[in-house]
Amino acid sequence: MSVTTEPPSDTELNETPEFELDCLYDDPENPTELTIFASDIQKSVTEWVTADRSATVSLDQIR
């Protein structure tokens, strides 16, 4: 079975999506994980994303 899909148009590629996001820490005093999720889960394909603090870098360190 083959499925044919059309590539996104230039207009679709130039549009910036908007998201309402919330976040929670595992421990507010000394967080080791941050979980980001959509405010309205009904509109999101991904339910949440969790980042472990030991695997992240500060935005100041990105060039």
PAZAPA-4460 file (N, C-alpha, C; in steps of 0.05 Angstrom, whole numbers, plus 32768, in hexadecimal, padded with zeros to 4 digits):
% residues 63
    n_x    n_y    n_z   ca_x   ca_y   ca_z    c_x    c_y    c_z   seq   type   mol
   8011   7FE9   8000   8000   8000   8000   8012   8019   8000     1      M     A
   800C   802B   7FEE   801C   8044   7FED   800A   805C   7FF3     2      S     A
   8015   806F   8000   8007   8087   8007   8015   809F   7FFB     3      V     A
   8007   80AF   7FEC   8013   80C7   7FE0   800B   80DF   7FF1     4      T     A
   8020   80EE   7FF9   801A   8107   8007   8027   811E   7FF9     5      T     A
   801A   8134   7FF9   8025   814C   7FED   8039   815A   8000     6      E     A
   804F   8164   7FF5   8062   8172   8007   8055   818C   8010     7      P     A
   805D   8197   8027   8051   81B1   8030   8057   81C7   801C     8      P     A
   8044   81D9   8019   8048   81F0   8008   805B   8204   8015     9      S     A
   8066   8217   8004   8078   822B   800F   806A   823B   8025    10      D     A
   8050   8241   8021   8041   8250   8035   8040   8241   804F    11      T     A
   803B   8227   804F   803A   8217   8067   8055   8216   8075    12      E     A
   806B   8215   8066   8085   8213   8071   808E   822E   807E    13      L     A
   8083   8244   8074   808A   825E   807F   807A   8267   8097    14      N     A
   8064   8258   809C   8053   825F   80B3   8060   8254   80CD    15      E     A
   8060   8264   80E2   806B   825C   80FB   8054   8252   810D    16      T     A
   8056   8239   8116   8041   822F   8128   8041   823C   8143    17      P     A
   802A   823D   814F   8028   8249   816A   801F   8233   817D    18      E     A
   802A   8233   8195   8023   821F   81AA   8020   822D   81C4    19      F     A
   800C   8224   81D4   8009   822D   81EF   8016   8216   8200    20      E     A
   802C   821C   820D   803A   8207   821C   803B   820D   823A    21      L     A
   803B   81F8   8249   803F   81F9   8266   8056   81E7   826D    22      D     A
   8061   81EB   8285   8077   81DA   828D   8075   81D3   82AB    23      C     A
   8081   81BD   82B3   8083   81B5   82CF   809F   81AB   82D5    24      L     A
   80A8   81AF   82ED   80C2   81A5   82F6   80BD   818D   8308    25      Y     A
   80D0   817B   8309   80CD   8164   831C   80D1   816D   8339    26      D     A
   80E1   8182   833D   80E6   818C   8358   80EC   81AA   8355    27      D     A
   80D9   81BB   835E   80DD   81D8   835A   80F6   81E3   8368    28      P     A
   80FF   81D7   837E   8117   81E1   838C   8131   81D9   837F    29      E     A
   8132   81C2   8373   814A   81B8   8365   8142   81A6   834E    30      N     A
   8138   81B3   8338   812D   81A3   8322   8143   8193   8313    31      P     A
   813C   817A   830C   814E   816A   82FC   8140   8163   82E1    32      T     A
   8126   8166   82E0   8117   8162   82C7   8102   8178   82C3    33      E     A
   80FE   817F   82AA   80EA   8193   82A2   80D8   8185   828D    34      L     A
   80BF   8186   8292   80AC   817B   827E   809B   8192   8273    35      T     A
   809A   8193   8258   808B   81A7   8249   8074   8199   823C    36      I     A
   805C   81A5   823D   8045   8199   8231   8032   81AF   8227    37      F     A
   8021   81A8   8215   800E   81BB   820A   7FF8   81C1   821E    38      A     A
   7FF0   81DA   8220   7FDB   81E1   8232   7FC1   81D3   822C    39      S     A
   7FBB   81D0   8212   7FA3   81C2   8209   7FAC   81A8   81FB    40      D     A
   7FAE   8193   820A   7FB8   8179   8200   7FA8   816E   81E9    41      I     A
   7F8F   8177   81E6   7F7E   816D   81D1   7F88   8175   81B5    42      Q     A
   7F98   818A   81B3   7FA1   8194   819A   7FBD   818B   8193    43      K     A
   7FCA   817B   81A4   7FE6   8174   81A0   7FEA   8157   819A    44      S     A
   7FFC   8152   8187   8003   8136   8180   8016   812B   8196    45      V     A
   8029   813B   819F   803B   8133   81B4   802F   813C   81CE    46      T     A
   802E   812A   81E1   8021   8131   81FB   8034   8141   820D    47      E     A
   804E   8139   820D   8061   8148   821E   807E   8141   8215    48      W     A
   8090   8153   821D   80AD   814F   8219   80BA   8154   8233    49      V     A
   80CC   8141   823C   80DA   8145   8255   80F8   8146   824F    50      T     A
   8105   815A   825B   8122   815D   8258   812F   8159   8273    51      A     A
   8145   8149   8273   8154   8144   828B   8169   815A   828D    52      D     A
   816C   8167   82A3   817E   817D   82A7   819B   8176   829F    53      R     A
   81A4   815E   82A5   81BF   8156   82A0   81C5   8154   8282    54      S     A
   81B0   8153   8271   81B4   8151   8254   81AF   816B   8245    55      A     A
   81AD   8181   8254   81A6   819B   8248   81BE   81AE   824B    56      T     A
   81BD   81C4   823B   81D1   81D9   823D   81C2   81F4   823E    57      V     A
   81CE   8207   824A   81C3   8222   824C   81C2   822F   8230    58      S     A
   81AF   823F   822B   81AD   824D   8212   81C5   825F   820D    59      L     A
   81D2   8269   8223   81EA   827A   8220   8201   826A   8214    60      D     A
   8201   8250   8216   8217   823F   820C   8214   8237   81EF    61      Q     A
   81FD   823E   81E4   81F8   8237   81C7   81FF   824E   81B6    62      I     A
   8210   8249   81A2   8219   825F   8191   820E   825C   8176    63      R     A
***
